[in-house]
Each structure stands twice: as C-alpha cells, then as structure tokens.
C-alpha cells in the first residue's frame, strides 16, 4: 500500500493504490484549505486550485496530470515558483509513496524570488 507523508503535519498515512489524494487527506484530518477557503472551494472538481500541494518526493508515484489540472496550474493567478512540482490534490491519484507539503506559500513575485532563495 502506498504511503503519503504530509511534511507540514508530520503524518504518514497509508492508502489504497489509486486513492484520490484530496479524499485521503480530508478523511485523515489534513487541512488542505487555509482559512475560509475550507468552505469556499470547488469541492474536488479541479476548478479552484486551492487544494494544491507541493510534491517534495515521489512525483512518479502519482497519476499523470490531466488536462483540467494542467490548465488550472497554467492559468492560475498565483505563482508558486515550483509549478512543475505542484499538483492539485483533487485531481491526483496515489500509486506509490509520496511526500507532499500542504498549503505551500505563494511566490508573489514569480521566479525572481525563488531564484534569489536558491542562490542564498
């Protein structure tokens, strides 16, 4: 059975092969949505982008990005600085061990700030 490590919460949860990441997180008390967004979100339809997670390890243990997820990440008003490592939990199936960071911080100024932090 695949294991999901939630780094912010310091929890490791086993799930069924092919389980939906959002559903597993919510079932186990992992808060994907900050503040009022826990009430005002698309409820797993892949439209709001608020359930995004930063995949720290095990990207190959997740299902491939679908068209809905690619589009949402591409046109999002937020910039995380690690878009290739961001997944929408509601659109992601777990097929292997993975480590994720929930509620990643925004990079309001694009790649410049991310590049600056990398240089430090």
C-alpha positions in Angstrom: 0.0 0.0 0.0 1.3 3.5 -0.9 2.3 5.8 1.9 1.6 9.6 1.8 3.9 11.7 4.0 2.4 15.1 4.9 5.5 17.1 5.9 3.8 20.1 7.4 1.6 17.9 9.6 4.3 15.3 10.3 1.9 12.5 9.4 2.3 9.4 7.3 -0.8 7.8 6.0 -1.2 4.5 4.1 -3.9 4.4 1.4 -5.2 2.1 -1.3 -3.5 2.1 -4.6 -5.2 4.7 -6.9 -6.7 6.6 -4.0 -7.5 10.3 -4.5 -5.0 12.5 -2.6 -7.6 15.1 -1.5 -10.0 12.5 -0.2 -7.3 10.6 1.8 -6.1 13.9 3.3 -9.6 15.1 4.3 -10.5 11.7 5.7 -7.5 11.8 7.9 -7.9 15.4 9.2 -5.3 17.0 7.0 -6.3 20.6 6.3 -5.7 21.4 2.6 -7.6 24.7 2.5 -6.4 27.7 4.5 -8.9 29.9 6.3 -12.3 30.5 4.7 -11.2 28.5 1.7 -12.1 25.3 3.5 -15.7 26.4 3.0 -15.4 28.3 -0.3 -13.7 25.8 -2.7 -14.8 23.7 -5.7 -15.2 20.6 -3.6 -12.8 18.5 -5.7 -13.9 19.5 -9.2 -10.4 20.9 -10.1 -11.7 24.4 -10.7 -10.4 26.5 -7.9 -6.8 25.3 -7.5 -6.9 25.8 -3.7 -6.1 22.2 -2.8 -2.6 22.5 -4.4 0.3 20.6 -2.8 4.0 20.8 -3.4 5.3 17.3 -4.1 8.6 17.0 -2.3 9.4 13.4 -3.2 7.7 10.7 -5.3 6.2 12.6 -8.2 6.5 9.3 -10.2 4.2 7.7 -7.6 1.3 9.9 -8.7 -1.0 9.8 -11.6 -0.1 11.9 -14.7 -1.6 15.4 -14.8 -4.9 15.6 -16.6 -5.9 18.4 -18.9 -8.0 20.1 -16.2 -5.1 20.2 -13.8 -2.6 21.4 -16.4 -5.0 24.2 -17.4 -5.7 25.3 -13.8 -2.0 25.5 -12.9 -1.1 27.2 -16.1 -3.7 30.0 -15.8 -3.6 30.4 -12.1 -3.2 33.9 -10.8 -0.8 32.7 -8.2 2.8 31.8 -8.8 4.5 29.3 -6.5 7.9 29.2 -8.2 7.8 25.3 -8.4 4.9 24.8 -10.8 6.4 21.6 -12.1 6.2 20.1 -8.6 2.7 21.4 -7.8 -0.3 19.1 -8.0 -4.0 19.6 -7.3 -4.8 17.1 -4.6 -8.4 16.7 -6.0 -7.0 15.6 -9.4 -4.2 13.4 -8.2 -4.3 9.6 -7.6 -1.7 8.0 -5.4 0.1 5.0 -7.0 3.3 4.9 -4.9 5.0 6.5 -1.9 5.0 10.3 -1.9 5.9 13.3 0.3 3.8 16.4 0.0 3.7 19.9 1.5 0.2 21.2 2.0 -0.8 24.8 1.6 2.5 25.9 0.0 3.3 29.6 0.3 2.8 31.9 -2.7 5.7 33.4 -4.6 4.0 36.7 -5.3 6.9 38.0 -7.4 7.5 35.0 -9.7 10.7 33.2 -10.4 12.9 36.1 -9.3 12.3 35.4 -5.5 12.6 31.7 -5.9 15.9 32.1 -7.8 17.1 34.5 -5.1 16.3 32.0 -2.3 18.1 29.2 -4.2 21.2 31.4 -4.5 21.3 32.0 -0.7 
